[in-house]
Amino acid sequence: MRTVNPGFGGQSYVPGSTAKIRRLRQMLDVIGSPARLEVDGGVKPGNAAEIVTAGATVLVASSAIFKRDVAANVQALRAAIAQVAYG
């Protein structure tokens, strides 16, 4: 699922996307689908927990990872996601 307006990298996450992710996850669960729900666009440490909580299982975060310090950015993203997994 794209959560930005297509065209170029580094765009901001469209806030209404979280509700769409949640609805799509519910639909997949109702039919018993094993499909993974991938979110591509605007994923950052500040919204990763929200996106995963809504039901996403795969996050694409290229701009959030590859700008400046890659190792620190990966660590920040993992820490944000861990909030959901470990409370």
N, C-alpha and C positions, 0 to 999 in steps of 0.2 A: 504494500500500500504506500503510495506516495503521500507525503505530508507537507509538501511545499508545492509551489507552482513550478512546473517543469521548465527547464531552460538553462540553469547554471548552478554550480555548486555554491555552498556557503549561505544558502537562504535560511530565513527564520522559519521555525515550525509553525504551521497554521493551527491555532488553538482548537478549532472545532474538530480537528482530526482525532482527538482523544475519544470523543463520543463515537465516532465512526469505527475506530479500532474496537471499542467495547462492544458495539452492536455486531460487528463482523465476528468477533470471538464468540459471542453468544450464538450466532447462527451456526458457526462451525461446531460448537459444542452440542447444539440441539440435534444435528444430523449425525453426530458421532464421528466427525471427520478428524483424521490424524494430521491434517494439513498444518504446516507451520505458518504463522502469521508474521510476515516480514515488513518492517517499517523502514523506509528509505527517505530521508529528508529532514533536516533540522534536528537530528538527534544529537543531544549534548548531555553532559553530566547533570545539568539543571533540570532536564525533563525526562531523562531515561527511566527513572523510577515510575513516573506517571504513565509512561508508554507501556512499560512491562506490566504494571498493575492493571492497565486496561485490557491486556491480553496478548500483547506482542511477544513472540518467542525468538525472533531474529531482528537485530538492530543493525542498520547500516549507518555508520557515523564517520565517513571519510574526512570531511572538513574538521570535525571536532577532534579527530585523531592526528591528522597530518600537519596541522598548523603548530609551529614552534616545537615544543618538547614532546615527542611522540610517546616516550615511556611514561611521563607524568600524565599525559592526556589519557592513555589507556588505563592507568591506575585510577584516575578520577572517574572514568566511565564505569569501571568495574566496581568501585566503591559505591557509586550511586545505585547500580543494579543490585548489589549485595544488600542494600537497605530493604529491598522487596523480599529477597530470598531468605534473609535471616532476621528480618524485623528490626 
